[in-house]
Amino acid sequence: MKSCIQITSSFAFIFTLLLLTPVSAEPAQKSNVLFIAIDDLKPILGCYGNRLIKTPNIDRLAKMGTVFKSNYCQQAICGPTRASLMTGKRPDSTKVWDLKAKLRQVSPNIVSLPQYFAAQGYSTQGIGKVYDSRNVDADEDKLSWSVPYHKTKSKYYDAENGEPVFKRYQNKNTKLLADQFFAEAVKNGMNKKDATEFASTKIKPSVESEDLPDNAYNDGANALQAADILKELSKKNQPFFFAVGFAKPHLPFVAPKKYWDFYQRTEIPIASFQEQSTNSVATAYHDAGELRAYTDIPPLLAFTDQKASGLTLPIEKQKELIHGYYSAISYTDAQVGILLDTLDVLGLTKNTIVILWGDHGWHLGDHNLWCKHTNFEEATRTPLIISAPGIAASSTEAMSEFVDIFPTLCDLSGLKIPGDLDGKSLVPIMKQTAASVKNYSISQYPRTGTKSETARQGYSSGKVMGYSLRNHRYRYTIWLANDFRSSQPFNAEWVVGTELYDYEKDPKETINVANEKDYKSITEDLNAQLIGFLKTQVNSALPSL
């Protein structure tokens, strides 16, 4: 007799084969999909109520579609959140929790969103950062695309300046130093790949502002090439799923000077709360290692009193970084405008679903944190805008999360929604036939403790996972030791910390009230909900096939 797992796997295999069998339909009746991914973009946009940021093109899309104002990622780091979004499965199902695991190796039978659309007769194509390249094959996940993944062609870069060094910088002095470090490394016996990596660690400024055209940088070149790809797609009698990924505002914050000129640094706000939360859990924080890797950061630390955790920066450096982040957002917004203009010129707008998302949030000094890598609000809350033919523009506070994108796009496109996805279609919210489709969103983040602390606590593993439940008012987080994953039975003895934040009274997460008596019943209720969710994942986290 087969085990339950074997039966489940066999059924899933047959079910997925049926889903991947192309269905007969008139291609002209299907809506196209323009799928816009933006790296490290938090929801500080005009359409999200920010009055300082200048994002006219994203705001223009918002006026055409639904703005999801309470959307959350599954894990606040590029690779895992993208692997989750692109497959409609949570990280404990994809088994991608870091920037090393290869999606198709750890989950060989998983089906991606564009792969599924290709099986339904769509031309699926992509350019730029859609997946994180470290988690997929050299073809940017070959199974997802019906034609080879587009690489940025040299002809789309500004001819006078050429391609940026390390795909990042155009500053002449930076380029000169990069060449010198590269030559030094080659002279010392390194191959070209290792020499490039060595040079990129020696000269790596966190910001750059040069008076250059947009296509002096990668995103500008990609936008021009994407426009040409759209022109070619418009000529075919086949619906398309076209994914375009923009790298900014990911570090380093580089953008043409004209976007920096949009903002006055004296008006740039800094985080008002730059401390750990009262009663906080140490595991919840990090030391901003990603930002520390930039070569203009270490010298600053010697002149700044460093707090116990996080990264304490001088006010002027904080303002420069935030200025750079805003400028990079406005730069990317201009590239989004090129795509929207191209749809209009080609007459595709009325028959194209446009979705725009940022893969996770970003700390800008709050909690003394920079970068992402937490379960806090600033790292997990993300922008999500979906425009679809025949659906009126709106905004919603309904809870949503990235695993909902796969079923939503299927629903909007008239395709059958695969039965093993972890999310729900958001179409009822878009059509305003439902106030919500779920009560909460779930995020998670792993940490690794020290050997001494692991031994002191008596745990078999120093690897800790934090699961965070966010509803309209609260965020409740459980940190679990012993390399726990939701595919395992829950063990209360492995809980190493809990957090509860009340956003109605404390929007900046200044006090962890998980152990306060006034919140006892709320903590118990949310604890039961989160543990209940984890228990449902024991079976759903089985392989897709």
N, C-alpha and C positions, 0 to 999 in steps of 0.2 A: 504494500500500500504506500502510495506517495505521501510525503509529509505535507502539511498545510503550506509550507513555504514553496515546495515544488509545484503544488497545484496553482498557487497564486502566481508564480513566475510563468508557468505554462500558459495560463489564461492571459496574463499581461502580454506575453509574446504574440499570441494569436490576435489579441485585440489591437495591438500596435501595428501588426502587419495589415490588418483591415483598414486602420486609419491611414496608413501610408500608401494605400492603393489609390491612384488618381481617380477622381470622380468625374463623371461627364457633366459638363456645364458650359454655358456660353461664356467665353473669356471676357467678351465686351461688357457683360453684365456685372462683372466683379469689380469692386473698388480696388484701386491701387493702394499701396501702403508706403508712405515715406516715414522712415523710422529714424529719428534724430537722437543720438546719444551724446551727452555732454559730460565730460570728466570733471568730477569734484565740484559740481554746481549745486550750491545750496539755494533754498527758496528765498533769496533776497532780490526779487525781481519786482518790476513795477506792478505786474498783475497779482503779486502776492502782498502788495501794500507798502513796498519800500519806496520812499519818495526821493531818495538820493540817487539810487542806481538808474542808469540810462539803458533801457532795454526795449526800444520801440518795436523791434521786429518780433521778439518773443511775446510782447504785449499784444501785438497785432494778431498773432496766432491765438492768444488767449481769448480775444474777442470773437474768434470763429469757433471756439471749442469749449470743452469743459475743463476748468481748472480744479484740480484735486488739491485742496489745501491741507489735508491731513494724510499725506502719503508718506510711507516709510519703506526704507530698504531692509533687506534681510540680514546683511552684514556690512558694516561700514568700512569696506576696503574694496578696491577696484575689482580684482579677479573674482572673489567669491560672490559679490553682489551681481556681477554681470553674468556669471555662470548660472546663478539662480534665476535671474530675470529672463535669460534667454531660453531657459528650459521649463519655466513655470514650476520649479521644484525648489524646496528650501535647501540650505547648505548641508543639512544632515542627510539629505537624499542625494544631492549631487556629489557629496564627499569632497567638495572643494572649499577648504577653510583658509587657504593661504595662497601665496603667489607662486607656488611650485607645482602643485598637483595638476596633472593633465586631465581635463574633463573626460575625454574619451577613453583614457586608461583606467581611471577609477570608477567610471560609470559607462562602460562600453555600449550599453543598450539604450542609453538615454536619447530622446528625440528633441531637437531644438526647435524653436519657433520658426525660423526661416526654413529649416529642413522640412517641417510639416507643411508649410505653405508651398514649397517647391513640389511636394508630392500631390498637391491639389491643383497643379497646373500653372503656378506662378513662376515668373522669372525672378529668382532671388539673387541680389547682388549687394556688395558692400564695399565701403572704402573708409579709411580712418580707423579710429579706435572704437570698435563695437564690443568684441570680447577683449579681455586683457590677453595680449599675445603670449604671456608667460604660462597661461593655463590651457592653451590650445596648440594645434600643430602650426607648422610654418605657413600653411595656407589659410591661417586665421579661421580654422575649423572647416575643413574642406567639405564635410558632409552638409554644411548649412547652405552652400551656395551652388546655384545651377550653372554659374560660369566662374572661372578663376577669380579669386578675390583681387580687387583693384589695388595696385600699388601706386603711390603718387608719382606721376611722370614729371621729369625735369622741366619739360616745356611750360608747365603751369607756374613755376616759380618766377619771381622777378628776375629778369635777365641780367640786370646790372649787378645784383648782389649774390646771385646764385643761391644754393641751398644753405640753410643754417647749419652751423657746426653742432654736432651731437643731436641734430634735429631740433635744436632749441635756440641757439644764439646767433645774432648778426652783428653784435658790437665788434668793431675792428680789433680792439685790444684783446678781447676775449678770444677771437679767432686766432690772433697771433700767438697768444700764450698756449692755446690748444695745440697749435702746430708745433710749438717748441717742446711741449711735454710729450707729444706723440713721437717726435723725432728722437727724443731722449730715450723713450721706452724701446723703440725699435733698435736703437744703437746698443741697448743693454740686452738684446736678444729676444724681445717679445714679438709675437706675431701681430698682425695688424689688428685683429679683434681685441686681443688683450691690451695692446698699446692704446687703442681707442678708449677702452674701459679705464685704463690707468689715467689717461689725460682728462677724462670726464670727471674724475674724482679730485683732480688737482686744481681745476678751474671750473667752478660751478656756482655762479652768483644766483641768488634767489629772485632777483628782479632784473628787468631790462626794458628801457624805453628809448627807442631809436626812431628817428624821423624817416620811416620807410613805408612802402605800400603794404597792403594786407598780405599779398602773396609772397612777401619776403619770408614769411613763416609758414609752417606746415598747414595750419588750418585754412589759411587764405588760399593756398595752392589747392588743397583738397576741395574747397568749396567751388572753385572754378572747374575742376575736373568733374565734380559731382553734377554740376549744371550741364556739362556736355553729356554725361552718362544719362541724365534725365531726358535730354533731347533724343538720344538714340532709343531709349526705352519707349518714348512716346510714338515712335514710328512703327513699333511692333504691335501685332494684333494679339497681345498677351498681357494679362495683368502683371504688375510687378510689385515686389516687396524689396524696396531699396533702403538699405541701412547706411547712414552717414554718421560717422563718429568724429566729434571735435575734442581735441586734447585740452584746450584751455577752458576753465581757469586752473587746471592742474599746475603745480609747481614745475619749473620756475615761472613766476608771473612775468611773462614777456608779452608785449603788445606794442604795436606802432604808437608813437608819441601822441598822435591825435586823440587816441582813446584815454591816455593819461591826462590829457588836457581837458577832458570832460569834467574832471574833479579838482577841487581845491583841497590840498592836504590839510589845511587848517580846519576844514569842515568834516574831515574823516573821523567817524566815531571809533572809540576803542571800547572793548568790553567793560561794562560797569562792575561785573563781579569776576574777579580773577583769583579766586581762592578755591580750595577744596570745600566741598559741602560739609556742613556740620554733621557729625555722626556718620561720616562717609566711610565707604569701603575702599581700602587702598587698592584693591585689585581693579577697581573701575577706571583708574588713571594710567597714563603713560608719560614718557619723557620726550615726546615729539621727535623721535629718532629720524623721521623722514626729513624734517626741516633742518635738524642738526647736521645733516649730510651736506648742506650747502656751505660753500667756502667763505661766505661773508657772515656766517652766523658765529662760529667759534670765537673769533676775536672779541665779539660783543659780550660774551659771557663773563669774561674776566673783570668787566667793569659793572657787573650787575649782581646784586645779592640774589642768589638762586634759592628758590623755595624748595620744600621737601620733594615735590614732584612737579611735573610739567616743565615748561620752558619759560623762564622769566626774562623778558626782553625789555630794553629801554623803550620809552614811549614813542620816540621818533622812529625806531625800527618797526614797532607795531604799526604805526601809521603808514609807513612806507609799504609794508606787506599788505595791509588792507587796501591801500591805494592801488597797489599792483593787482590784487585780487579783483577789485571793482573794474579796473581797466581791462583786464583779461576777459571778464564777463561781457563788457560792452563790445570788445573785439569779436568774441564769438557770436554775439547777438547780430552783428553785421553780416557774418557768414550765414546765419540762419535766414537773414533777409534775402540773400542771393538765392537760396533754395526756394523760398516762398515766391519770389519774383519770377523765377524760372517756371514754377508750376502755373502761375498766372499767364505768362506769355505763351506757354504751350497749350493753354486751355485745359489743364489737368486738375485744377483746384476743385472743381465741382464733383470730381469722381475719385478723389484721393483722400484716404484717411491719413492724417498727419499726427504723429505722436512725438512728443519731445519729453525727455527725462534726463535728470542728472543722477549719476549712479549712487551718490550718497551726499551727505552734508559735509561741513568743514568747520572746525573750531578756529575762531579768530581771536584767541586770547581768553575766552571765557573759561572759567575753572583753571586758568593758567595753562590752558591746552591750545595746541596748534595741530593742524592736520585733522585726520578723521580717527578711526581706530577705537571707538568707544560705543557704549550703548546710550549715551546721553542724547538729548534732543537735537543739539546742533550737528551731531554726526549722523543721526538716523533719519531725520526728516528731510525729504527730498521733493523737488518739483516734479510734477507730472501734469501734462496738458495733452488732451486728445481732442482732435477735431475730426468729425466724421460727416459725410454727406447726409443731409436730411435731418440732422440733430441740432437743435438750437443751442446757442452759446449759453453757458451758465458757470457758476462756481459752486463748489460744495465743500462742506466740512466733514462729509462722511469719511469714515476710516477706509483707507485703501493701502495696498502694499504691492511691491514689485511682482510677486507671484501672480497677481491678478492681471497682468498685462497680456500674457499668452491667451487665456480664455477670453479676455475682452476683445482682442483683435480677431480671434476666430468668430466670435459672436457678431461683431460689426461687419465681417466679411461674408457672413452667411455660411461659414464652415462649421462642421461638427466639432464640438469641444472635446478633446481627448479626456477620457474618464479618470486618468491617473494624475491630473495636475493638482497642485496644492492650493491654487487660488480660485477666485470666483469672478465671473464676468461683472464688470462695472457698468454695463450698458443700461440696466434698469435705473441707475443713478443718473446717467447721462440723459436718458429720456424722461427723467423726473417721474418715473412710475414707482420708484421706491426711494425712501429716505436714506437707506443704507443697506448693505448686503453682509456686513459683519460688524461685530461689536468691538473688535480690537485688532491691532497689528502686532506681529512678533518679529523682533530683531535678536541677534545674538552676536557675541564676540568672544574669541578665545584669548586666554592669557597663559603665560608660563611662569610659575613661581620659582623661587630659588631652591636649590637643593637643601639648604639648611632649614628653611621654612617648611618644606615638604616633609622632611624627616621629623621635625618638631611636632607637626600636626599628625604624623603617623599615616600619611596617605601613600598609596603605591605609585602615584604619578603626580608631578608638579603641574600638569596641564589642567587648567581650569576653564570652564565655559560659562559665560553669563547669558542667560535667556531673559529677554525684556518684553513685557506685555505693556502695550500703550493703548489706553482707551481715550475717550474725549477729555477726561480730567486728570487721570493718573498715569504714572509709569511705575510698574513694579518689576523688579529684577531679582533673579536668583542666581547666585554664583555657585557652581558645582565643581567639586574636585574630581580627581581620579580619571581625568580624560573622558568625562561623561559626554555622551551624545544622546539625543532624544530617541535614537533607535534602541537604547537600553532601558530596562525597567528603572523607574525613578527610585532613588535611595535618599531619604531625608538626612541620613547621617553624613552625606557628602556635601551638604550645603555649608559653604564657608562664608557666606555673607548675603544679606538682602538689602534692597533699597526701595524706597517708596517716595515719590515726589508728587506733590499736589500742585498742578499748574494753575489752578484757579487762584490759589493763595500765594504761590511761590513759582512764578514762571521761569526764574533763572536757576532753579534747582539748588538753592542755597542750603536747604535743610533736608536731610534724609529722615523721614518721619516713620520709617518702618517699625520702630520699636516704641513709638510714643503711644500712651494709653488712649488718647483721643482718636487714634487711627486703628485701634485694635481690630474692630469688626471689618473695616475696609481692607486691612492687610490680610486678614483671614480669608475674606472673600476672593481677593485677587490672587492670593497664594493658591487657593483651590482651583481657580480658573486656569492659572498658568500650569500647575501640575496636571490638571485635566488635559490641557492641550498637549503637554509632553507625552502623556500616556497614549494619546491617540496617534502619535507619531511612531510608536514602536512598530506598527505594521505598515504604515504608509511610507516609511523610510526604506522599504525593501526595494531592490533594483527594479527598474521599469520593465525589464524583460526577464 
